[in-house]
Amino acid sequence: MPMLSLSYDLHIHSCLSPCGDNESTPANIIGMAYVKGLDVVAITDHNSSKNCLSAQIVADAYGVCFIPGMELTTEEEVHVVCLFPNVPKAMAFDEYVNKLILPIPNDPEIFGEQLVVDEDDKVIAKEPILLINATSISFQEAFPLVESFGGVAFPAHIDKNSNSLLANLGFVPPDSEFNTIELKNRDTYPELIKKHDYLNKCRVLTNSDAHYLHDINEPVNFLHAEEKTPQAVINTIKSIWKGEL
């Protein structure tokens, strides 16, 4: 089957993340993706997927391929992007993670609001627990755990100097199971693979990690998948890298 070349942004924060802008509602994110002409987008709030249902409703109306997700914070405070084939799988993982996050209350005046909204931008809940806290899930546990929920995970922004695999652990565990990494800046890749041989076998994704609508990527990054569906994109991210985008 011929592969499709799909423009993507698979790491976007909504108003549910305390560091996300309140204007970044699921409807506005999907609308911006539609206007920009992105083929595939994901909402990946900190340790929660609670805005994915409303995003899916809007995406279905616009004809945008939407992948429900989460940016998990491991016990080492490493960020890991988790993507799921559908909302029920994402919400099952959300329920699992919710029991394992440090139960420290959010202070909206310090950290920002954590808004759960419907497809019409109406606030239906405010998450009381601070979502940027670490969970008790280790980095190594995260990947098979996400796969057990039908999803795929990859280390987020490994070239950043905080909350990343290399900043927090300082190395790539040799028995790691991921085939894909996220870089904020692709120019860092040649130096990284010199220092960390494991990364030579990983495909590279460049996502926006957008916390504001204007930061969502233009359709300039592409990946190959058999179909424009969440499952096909997940299959690509899971697959062994063979030098393709």
Secondary structure, 3 states (H helix, E strand, C coil): CCCEEEEEEEEECCCCCCCCCCCCCHHHHHHHHHHHCCCEEEECEECECCCHHHHHHHHHHHCCEEEEEEEEECCCCCEEEEECCCHHHHHHHHHHHHCCECCCECCHHHHCCCEEECCCCCEEEECCECCCCCECCCHHHHHHHHHHCCCEEEECCCCCCCCCHHHHCCCCCCCCCCCEEECCCHHHHHHHHHHCHHHHHCEEECCCCECCHHHCCCCCCEEEECCCCHHHHHHHHHCCCCCCC
